[in-house]
Amino acid sequence: MIPTWHGIRVTASSSCAHGVQSSDKFTFVPVCVGGLRQRTMASVPYYDHIVVGCGGVGSAALYWLSRRAGKGVLGLEQFKLGHDNGGSQDHSRIIRLSYHHPRYTRLLKDSYQAWEEVEKESGLKLVYKTGGLDFTLKGPLEEVMEDYAKAMDSQGIPYERLDGPEIHRRFPQFEVGPETVGLYQPDGGLVDAARGNAAHIQLARAHGATVMDECAVLGIERLKSGLILVRTGKGEFRCRRVVVCAGAWVNDVLRYVGTKIPISVSQEQVTYFATPNIKEFTKDRFPIWLYFAPDYILYGLPIHGNTGSKIGIDYGRTHVTPGTRTYTPDPVREKASIEFLQKYIPRSLGPVLYTKTCLYTVTMDRNFVLDTLDAKGWPEIIVCCGAGHAYKFAGLLGKILSQLAIDGRTQHHIDDFTFNRPAVTDPNFKLDFYLGGNKEDTLMAKM
């Protein structure tokens, strides 16, 4: 039994005491009791801002916070930096101005600019514009592409309408005919995701930020001083603001403040093929692409980071938890990808280089969460959930998070990403997985 004197509980390790703690407040008294060394709460390291999770969005938040707060920023990553347990570590991720709703197209130009600022400061090339092609078969699926066209029109984003023969003329890699229609947007391309994450972290350190990996969060509490105490496997830290970018582990963090986000975590995958026709699928000859099928969207990218063409299926709906995901590719989806390429892009095929898995963490309406926990009584905590399609926005989302943390506001339009919406507040809200069209008017309702 640990002895208590005058409301003070003494804690000790096997070799020496680490301090005494008031039973009614977290204040450590700098005196010795019974030979045990005491410490004050003031000795607990303090940072203005703590970022939890240093993946795509978290590393960007760390960078943008460090540009303004310097040494007052701490980043915490539960795994090693650069790990592939989450959703943002690979050679490439798509970036594009073509999107299904104005809530996203109005952010995308600024997303490109945010990446450009990181490129300028780092001297590294991160974004490669290859052009972007959206295509589908004539019929009901055209209505989904019209949502993309309208969303681009709303922001004055230029694009071209292409029929199948014109797609094949410009990009003979695509075996499509008059039954196909498409939209081409010249600014589409890819972001070097692994390099982008690393650049954000290294630049944040250059600005004075501290980054600790293999440092899981084990608790969050509010001190009577008004500061937040974050407990980790490597010690305790005080701060004014906590920015949570924990991906599939977001609710593991939020449970410490008594809340959670309704999310679905799934194991996804991409496959790289060792095409013998390498030159046809380089970034200067082959665009990023999306194909709208009745039940899902397929997507692909040119060669980058290795020698393989890349294909994936958006949100394959293999529901897991971070603890149950297997890292084992799904042969059914791999087969579906091969069959699609045999029909539409046959020269991209070759032996499978490898299939890589990752995690999607999606909200019930597949829209971002980007908001404080003010309504839950924790205005000091800011949360971002990228809903399985955030990497292209990562630089901008990090900037917005820094503005919310430092200024309490942002000039960017994020009203659609609050906690106060049915997909977050209604426990009976049905998952809307298809990333196309409005929630009230999805493809599934049209078919």
NORBEL-V399941 format. One record per helix or strand of 2 or more residues. SS is the DSSP state (H for helix, E for strand). FROM is the first residue (numbers start at 1). TO is the last residue. Records with the same first field share a line. If there is no record, write none. Layout:
SS: FROM-TO / FROM-TO
This chain:
E: 4-5 / 8-12 / 17-22 / 46-52 / 73-76 / 93-95 / 127-129 / 132-137 / 160-163 / 180-185 / 189-191 / 210-212 / 217-222 / 228-232 / 235-244 / 263-275 / 288-292 / 297-301 / 309-314 / 350-363 / 369-373 / 378-385 / 437-438 / 441-442
H: 41-43 / 56-72 / 102-122 / 142-153 / 164-170 / 193-206 / 247-257 / 278-281 / 331-344 / 346-348 / 374-376 / 391-406 / 415-417 / 422-425 / 443-446
